[in-house]
């Protein structure tokens, strides 16, 4: 029988609900939930059979029956809430984007390291089975030398008011663009040069950002993100011997094809899973902690800090600056 950690959910909003639904599929117990409004915490607890609802986040992180805290507040609050949980001696799974900037990310990483606690960005897409299959192909060498990554994450989200507000960390890049940026970074590493252009709204957040990463190998990544128009949300990985074409939504449990340099489909993938797939990141976190790790080999805290630095560099070119910076 699998022994799970005791999870505490910091926040009871929409993302927390989606994650809790996937936890239920995997049989991962949520021991406690905290919200500023106790009625909201109690309603969430009733929905998911959670025994310990808390009013406020400090009460939640100090619950002795909680081993690890999943943080799903809005990203301008991620730094504060991750630090709160770490200072209470809890491991942390922190929603993407990890923080507003690299400085905040490094402070979390340093604190977790000093306390010998596990912390990981909840980049759940890295752990779904289709992504495992994609990287099996890439790592096998059958694509040859990787020359290009092309990825889009564009959604029509004008109804999400938070994404238009600078003080709430709004903009397409942090909410949506983090997926293609993280995907390219996992494949090609840290770029040697970055070029970025954005369309800014009257509230000074980006509604659209286009990015080119260049690498010392000569490879490039071409990435797009937009919050006011729906895109294909697909990705391709191009190598000297073949390519992978990943259907939308590329970052989830997606279908894909492997195509050789002659244009022939040599393999395809179309497996289904239960739920959305956010349970796999939690199972991975539990495995890491059981093995005594404080950083994931798949989504390391060091890589997260690097990625946040890249996001900072993109925003420096596009002119998006948040009030806390």
C-alpha positions, -999 to 999 in steps of 0.1 A, spaced: 0 0 0 14 34 -10 20 58 19 12 94 10 23 126 26 -2 147 44 -10 177 21 -22 211 31 -38 234 5 -29 271 9 -59 287 -9 -92 273 -20 -97 289 -54 -103 275 -89 -68 261 -95 -68 245 -60 -101 229 -70 -87 215 -102 -57 201 -84 -78 186 -56 -100 168 -82 -68 151 -96 -56 143 -61 -88 125 -55 -83 104 -86 -48 93 -74 -60 88 -38 -37 115 -24 -50 127 9 -55 164 16 -54 169 53 -60 206 56 -70 237 36 -66 273 45 -84 304 31 -88 339 43 -126 333 44 -133 304 68 -166 297 49 -146 292 17 -122 269 35 -151 249 50 -169 246 17 -137 233 0 -131 209 29 -167 196 26 -163 191 -12 -131 171 -9 -135 154 26 -107 174 42 -108 172 80 -90 204 89 -102 237 74 -84 268 86 -91 305 85 -59 321 73 -27 308 59 -6 310 90 -29 286 108 -27 262 78 11 261 76 13 255 114 -11 226 113 10 197 128 -9 172 106 5 188 74 38 176 59 37 195 26 19 227 15 6 232 -20 4 270 -27 -21 282 -54 -26 318 -46 -19 344 -73 17 347 -83 25 381 -66 17 363 -34 38 332 -41 70 344 -25 52 354 8 33 322 11 61 299 1 83 316 27 56 313 53 53 275 47 90 269 47 95 289 79 69 266 94 90 236 84 68 224 56 79 211 22 64 232 -7 48 227 -41 44 262 -55 21 270 -85 36 283 -117 49 308 -124 70 302 -94 73 339 -85 72 374 -101 109 374 -107 142 356 -102 151 375 -70 120 361 -52 127 327 -66 163 327 -53 151 337 -19 127 308 -17 154 284 -30 179 297 -4 155 293 25 144 258 14 181 248 11 190 262 45 161 243 62 167 211 42 132 212 28 119 202 -6 105 229 -28 93 226 -65 75 247 -90 42 231 -98 50 228 -135 26 198 -137 31 194 -174 66 180 -170 51 149 -152 22 138 -174 28 105 -193 27 121 -228 56 144 -218 76 114 -205 70 98 -239 81 130 -258 114 131 -239 120 94 -244 120 102 -281 142 133 -277 167 116 -254 169 85 -276 187 105 -303 163 95 -331 156 131 -339 193 138 -344 207 172 -332 179 194 -321 178 226 -342 145 243 -332 117 244 -307 84 260 -318 57 265 -292 25 286 -287 3 291 -257 -24 316 -266 -59 317 -251 -88 341 -254 -91 352 -218 -105 388 -217 -129 377 -190 -101 370 -166 -98 404 -150 -67 395 -129 -47 391 -161 -51 428 -170 -39 442 -136 -2 450 -131 -4 448 -93 -19 413 -96 10 400 -119 -11 403 -150 0 397 -186 2 368 -210 39 360 -203 37 350 -167 4 332 -169 6 315 -203 41 320 -217 57 302 -188 47 269 -205 65 273 -238 95 290 -221 98 261 -196 94 236 -224 121 251 -245 144 254 -215 140 218 -207 151 208 -242 177 233 -251 188 248 -218 196 284 -211 197 306 -242 228 327 -251 206 355 -265 170 365 -261 149 387 -284 114 396 -273 86 419 -285 52 426 -268 20 444 -273 11 462 -240 -23 471 -228 -33 505 -213 -27 489 -179 9 481 -189 7 444 -190 15 423 -221 -15 410 -241 9 393 -266 46 384 -265 68 368 -291 102 354 -282 132 341 -299 159 322 -280 193 316 -296 218 290 -284 256 286 -289 249 254 -309 230 274 -335 196 261 -324 167 285 -318 134 285 -300 105 305 -314 77 310 -288 45 329 -287 19 337 -261 -13 358 -261 -42 364 -238 -66 381 -262 -68 356 -290 -69 318 -291 -39 301 -307 -31 265 -317 -13 258 -284 9 233 -303 46 226 -302 72 211 -325 107 199 -319 129 198 -350 160 178 -353 184 169 -381 169 134 -385 133 141 -377 107 160 -357 80 157 -331 47 174 -337 26 178 -305 -11 187 -308 -29 211 -286 -28 215 -257 9 206 -261 16 210 -224 -10 186 -211 -17 150 -219 -13 155 -256 -12 134 -287 19 136 -309 36 122 -339 72 114 -347 81 122 -383 114 113 -400 133 137 -423 116 121 -453 82 133 -439 71 98 -429 52 92 -396 73 66 -377 54 67 -344 24 82 -328 10 86 -293 -26 90 -282 -29 76 -247 -56 88 -223 -54 94 -186 -78 99 -157 -83 136 -148 -63 165 -161 -29 152 -150 -20 174 -120 -17 144 -97 16 133 -113 35 162 -100 24 155 -64 33 118 -67 67 129 -80 72 153 -51 63 126 -26 88 103 -42 116 129 -41 109 136 -4 108 98 4 143 96 -12 156 125 9 158 150 -20 152 187 -16 151 194 -53 135 175 -82 157 160 -109 129 168 -134 120 203 -123 149 214 -101 148 246 -81 179 257 -98 162 254 -132 132 273 -119 154 302 -107 171 302 -142 137 303 -159 125 332 -138 157 350 -148 149 344 -184 113 358 -178 129 388 -162 151 393 -193 121 391 -216 102 417 -196 132 440 -195 129 441 -233 91 444 -234 87 470 -207 65 451 -182 75 459 -147 56 450 -116 50 474 -86 71 453 -62 102 455 -84 
